[in-house]
Amino acid sequence: MLPWEGFTEQRKYGLDEMLRAFDGAMPEGERLGEFLDSVEVPVSELQVGDEVWMFAVGDAWKTYPVVGFGQPESSRIAAAVDTPDGKTDVTYPDLPYVATHDHGGNFSWNANNYVHGDTARIRPRK
C-alpha cells in the first residue's frame, strides 16, 4: 500500500549508510557507534570470549566478554520449555555470563551478569 497516488520510495541511500549518517549527527554521548556493526546470535550459540552488548548503568550500551556458563548461586534464572506431551515445563539451563560485576574475580554470583533472552548482539567474531 502506498501513502498516496504516484508515491515512489527513495532508493538513493542504503539503510546502513542512512543509519550511520543519522548516528554521526547525534550528540556524541547518544551515538550508537560500534553497536551498528553488531551481529545478532542465539544465546545458545554464545562462546567464551564473545563480546556481548549489554545495557549498562548510565544508559549506555557496552560490550562485556563472556567468561563462563552456569547459574547464579541464588536467584536462579528459569526458562520455559515445551515438553513432548504439549505442556510447558521450567528448566534452569546453563546460561552465559559476562565480566561485569565481580566478587573477588567471580562473575557467576550476580544475576545481572547473565545474558537473558533468546538472542544477543555481539561484536563480529574474528
C-alpha positions in Angstrom: 0.0 0.0 0.0 1.4 3.4 -1.0 0.8 6.5 1.1 -0.6 8.4 -1.9 -1.0 8.1 -5.6 2.3 8.4 -7.5 4.4 7.8 -4.4 7.9 6.3 -5.0 10.3 5.1 -2.3 13.7 6.7 -2.3 16.5 4.4 -3.4 19.3 6.9 -3.3 20.6 5.9 0.1 21.0 2.5 1.6 19.6 1.8 5.1 23.1 1.2 6.6 24.5 4.4 5.1 21.5 6.4 6.3 21.7 5.0 9.9 25.4 5.8 10.1 24.7 9.3 8.8 22.0 9.8 11.5 24.2 8.3 14.1 27.1 10.7 13.2 24.8 13.6 13.5 23.7 12.7 17.1 25.4 14.2 20.2 28.5 12.2 21.0 27.0 10.7 24.2 24.0 9.4 22.3 25.6 7.7 19.3 25.4 4.0 18.8 28.8 3.8 17.1 30.1 0.2 17.1 26.7 -1.1 18.1 25.6 -0.6 14.5 28.1 -3.3 13.5 26.8 -5.8 16.0 25.6 -9.3 15.0 22.5 -11.0 16.4 23.1 -14.6 17.5 21.1 -17.1 19.5 22.2 -17.0 23.2 22.6 -20.8 22.9 25.4 -20.2 20.4 27.5 -17.8 22.5 31.0 -18.8 23.2 33.6 -17.9 25.9 35.3 -14.8 24.6 32.3 -13.4 22.6 31.8 -9.7 23.4 28.1 -9.2 24.2 26.4 -5.8 24.0 24.5 -5.2 27.2 22.7 -2.1 28.5 24.8 -0.7 31.4 24.3 1.6 34.2 24.2 5.2 32.9 22.0 4.5 29.9 24.8 3.2 27.7 25.4 0.1 25.6 28.7 -1.5 26.3 30.4 -4.8 25.4 31.4 -7.4 28.0 33.3 -10.7 27.3 31.5 -14.0 28.0 33.6 -15.6 30.7 31.6 -18.7 31.6 28.3 -20.6 31.7 26.2 -21.6 34.7 23.5 -20.2 37.1 23.9 -17.8 39.9 24.0 -19.4 43.4 20.8 -17.6 44.4 18.0 -16.2 42.3 18.3 -18.9 39.6 17.2 -17.9 36.2 14.3 -20.1 34.8 13.5 -20.8 31.2 10.2 -22.2 29.9 10.4 -25.2 27.6 7.8 -27.1 25.7 7.6 -30.8 26.5 6.8 -33.7 24.1 3.3 -34.1 25.6 2.4 -30.4 24.7 2.9 -29.0 28.2 5.3 -26.3 29.4 8.0 -27.1 31.9 10.5 -25.0 33.7 14.2 -25.6 33.5 17.4 -23.9 34.7 19.8 -24.1 31.8 23.4 -23.1 32.0 23.5 -19.5 30.7 26.4 -17.4 29.5 27.6 -14.8 31.9 29.9 -11.8 31.3 32.6 -10.0 33.2 30.6 -7.1 34.6 30.1 -7.2 38.4 32.7 -9.4 40.1 33.1 -10.6 43.6 36.7 -11.4 44.2 37.1 -12.4 40.5 33.9 -14.5 40.5 31.4 -13.2 37.9 28.9 -16.1 38.3 27.4 -14.9 41.5 25.4 -11.9 40.1 22.2 -12.5 38.1 22.8 -9.2 36.3 25.9 -10.7 34.6 23.8 -13.3 32.8 22.7 -12.9 29.2 18.9 -13.1 29.3 16.6 -13.8 26.4 16.7 -15.9 23.2 19.2 -13.7 21.3 22.1 -11.4 22.0 24.0 -8.8 20.0 27.8 -9.4 19.8 30.8 -7.7 18.2 31.5 -9.7 15.0 33.7 -12.7 15.6 37.2 -12.6 14.1 
